[in-house]
Amino acid sequence: MQGADARERFRTPSPFHARAVLVGAAVSLVLVVLASGVLALAVYFTALNEYQLNAFLYYLGMLATAAGGLVAARAADHKGWLHGGAAGLLYVLVGSALGHWLFPAEATPLAQLGPRMLLGFILGAIGGAVGMLL
């Protein structure tokens, strides 16, 4: 039985965990939806204007992308930058598709999708690298 223990100890992990990426992207989406709800309540109950919150929501989305990357890396337990980057990329793609479906008149031009995908991958990879260090 000692040979089986050695094989388990030195087992090569699966190169890519799609479930970890899905969990990370879902965490990002949930964080953004919750933050949007809180901001909507703030606009409703205070004198804030929704146009004042545009930049704040943008940076909150960036933070949520990194947080999703962190969660994906922790779930995968290896290659944090890869799983985090993939979660960030998936978050951008799903978020863009949902935005196009829910608000077709204000759809994001395809020319902006490429830079957003790159930024989503980079932020997710940074979150994934941090997640592996924690």
Residue pairs with C-beta under 8 A, 6 or more apart in sequence:
13 77
13 78
15 79
16 79
16 82
16 83
16 86
17 75
17 76
17 83
19 75
20 72
20 73
20 75
20 76
20 83
20 87
21 72
21 76
21 83
21 86
21 87
21 90
22 87
22 90
23 71
23 72
23 75
23 87
24 68
24 69
24 70
24 71
24 72
24 73
24 75
24 83
24 84
24 86
24 87
24 88
24 90
24 91
24 124
25 68
25 72
25 87
25 88
25 90
25 91
25 94
26 68
27 64
27 67
27 68
27 71
27 72
28 64
28 65
28 67
28 68
28 87
28 88
28 91
29 64
29 68
29 91
29 94
29 95
31 63
31 64
31 67
31 68
32 60
32 61
32 64
32 95
35 57
35 60
35 64
36 57
39 53
39 56
39 57
42 48
42 53
43 49
43 50
43 53
61 95
62 119
62 123
64 91
65 88
65 91
65 92
65 119
65 120
65 123
65 124
65 127
66 84
66 88
66 123
66 124
66 126
66 127
66 130
67 127
68 84
68 87
68 88
68 91
68 124
68 127
69 80
69 83
69 84
69 85
69 87
69 88
69 123
69 124
69 125
69 126
69 127
69 128
69 131
70 84
70 127
70 128
70 130
70 131
70 134
71 87
71 131
72 80
72 83
72 84
72 86
72 87
72 124
72 127
72 128
72 131
73 79
73 80
73 81
73 83
73 84
73 127
73 128
73 129
73 130
73 131
73 132
74 80
74 131
74 132
74 134
75 83
76 83
78 132
80 128
80 129
80 130
80 131
80 132
81 125
81 126
81 128
81 129
81 132
82 125
82 128
83 128
84 124
84 125
84 126
84 127
84 128
84 129
84 131
85 121
85 122
85 124
85 125
85 128
86 121
86 124
87 124
87 128
88 120
88 121
88 122
88 123
88 124
88 125
88 127
89 117
89 120
89 121
89 124
91 120
91 124
92 113
92 116
92 117
92 119
92 120
93 117
96 108
96 113
96 116
99 106
99 107
99 108
100 107
100 108
108 116
